[in-house]
Amino acid sequence: MNQSALIRPEWTPATIALMVLGFVVFWPLGLAVLAYIIFGERLRGFKRNANAGADRVFAGLRRAGRGYNTQFSTGNVAFDDWRVAELNRLEEERHKLDEMREQFDNYVRELRRAKDQEEFDRFMRERNNRSSGQNGVVDL
């Protein structure tokens, strides 16, 4: 960790000011900063261990394919085959829905762009019609 960090779990002027400000604003916030100052060094090890555990869990989910564990067997071959086929079908359906949503988002974006362009063109026409009889100086 960067030793020149402004907020670190030590008694520095910044952490003391944050603690006092936390107590003034909302006392649990000040208490949380106080706990960070006192127990912050221990939290680094806890955070490292917790992150390593979470990485192992999420890596397993990624390997299984978007959270569906298709690797285990129930012992019933027909059911396992049906389950794999259904999961594949659902995955294809999800891809189709994602494509449709993307197409709709593009359509809405183009519709908004066309509406904005029409409003801008109308504004420019009105502005040009108005300024043709004047000297064109804008008074703020």
N, C-alpha and C positions, 0 to 999 in steps of 0.2 A: 504494500500500500504506500502511497505517496506520503512521505513524512512531512511535507510542507502543506498538507491539506489544512484548510481553515477549521473544519469541524472534524475533530478526531476525539476518541474517547479519553480525553485528558482534561485537567482543569486549566483550560485556556481562557483568555478574556472572551473569545467568541462563544465558547460553550457556556460560560457563566452568564453572558448576556442573553443567550437563547433560553437558558433555563429560567432566568428572572422574567423575561418577556413571556415565556410559556406560562408561568404561574400567574402573571398579570392577566393574560388573555383568557386562559382556560386551565385550571389547575391540573387536570390530568396530562395536559401537554407538557407542563413544567416537570411533572413527575416522570414522564417518559424521557425527557432530556436528562434528568438527574440519573435515572436508571442507565441510560446510555453512557453517561460519563463514568459511572461506577463499574458497570458490568460490560462495557463495550469490548474490551479485549477478549473476554470469554465468548462473546457473541460471534467473533470472527471464526473461531474454531467450529462453533455450532452451525454457522452459516455455511462453512465449507463442507461439513459433513451432510447437512441437509441438502445442499445443492448437488452433491455427488449422488445421494440417494435418489433425488428427483430426476437427475440425468439418466440413471439406470432405468427407472420406471418408464420415462418417456422414450428412451431408446428402444425398450421392449415394445411399446405401443407402436412406434414407427415401423419396427420390423414386422409387426403383425399386420400392418396395412390399415392405417386410419382408425386404429382402435379395435378392429374386428380380429379376434384371434381365430384364424382359420386353421391353425396348426394342430390343435388338440382333437382327439377323436372320442366320440361317445361310446364307441363299440358297435354301433349300428351303422353299417356301411351305407345303406340306403338313405338313412337320415343325414349322414355326413355329406353324401353327394348332393342331396337336395339342398342342404344348408349352404354349401359352397356355391351351387348354382344360383340360389336366391341372393346371396351376398354379391355375386358378380352382377346379377340383374339389377340389384339396387344401386350398385356402383355405376353401372352404365346409365341408369335413370338419373342419378345425381349429376353425372357429366352432362347429360342432355339438358337438365334444368339449369345448370350453370351456364351452358351456352345460350339458352333462351334468355336468362337473366342478363347476360352480357349484351345480347342483341337488343333487348328492351332498354337497357341503360344507354346504349349507343343511340337508339331511336329518340329517347327522351332528351339526351344531350343535343342531338341535331335539331330537335323541335325547339328547344330553348334557344339555340344559336340562331335559328331562323327567326324566331320571335324577337330576339334582341336586335338582329340585323334590321328587321322591319321597323322597329321602334326607333333605332338610330337613324335610318334613312328618313323617316317621317320628321324626326327632330331636325335633321340637317336641311330638309326642304323648307320647313317652317322658319328656320333660322335664316336661310338664304333669302326667302321671300320677305322677311321682316327687315333684314339689313340692307336690302337693295334700295330702299328709300332713305336710309340713314347713312351716316358717315362710317358706320362699322365700329365705333369706339364703344367698348363695354364699360358701363359705369357700375363699379362695385360699391 
